[in-house]
Amino acid sequence: MTNAECGSQGAGKASVSFGSVSVSVPGTVVGNNACYRARLADVSYDAASGTCRVVIEAFNASPEEMCAQCITVIDYEATVEFEGGLPDTVEVVHDDMSGRSTVATTSG
């Protein structure tokens, strides 16, 4: 997570950039309140299709605390390193208050 604040501007977006041995995925998920944060929930690779799937989840980091009651935009950046070559395609999935959906699919 790089930043979290009340609001909804720019939410539900992600991009993918390919490096020499890694893939960078910056984006923004949406939380139900100001206690929500982003985390890498899953990374999988399908060798048959050459697709890497990155799942970013919004979660309540402080369920016992009182939190500001506002829609929270949470910026994140995930980096996935590969041995033996980069994937052909990266699919980014967000699992947040808007539901679970693919927000970006990029081929290298």
Secondary structure, 3 states (H helix, E strand, C coil): CCEEEECCCCCCEECCEECCCEEEEEEEEEECCCCEEEEEEEEEEECCCCEEEEEEEEEECCCCCCCCCCCEEEEEEEEEECCCCCCCEEEEEEEECCEEEEEEEEEC
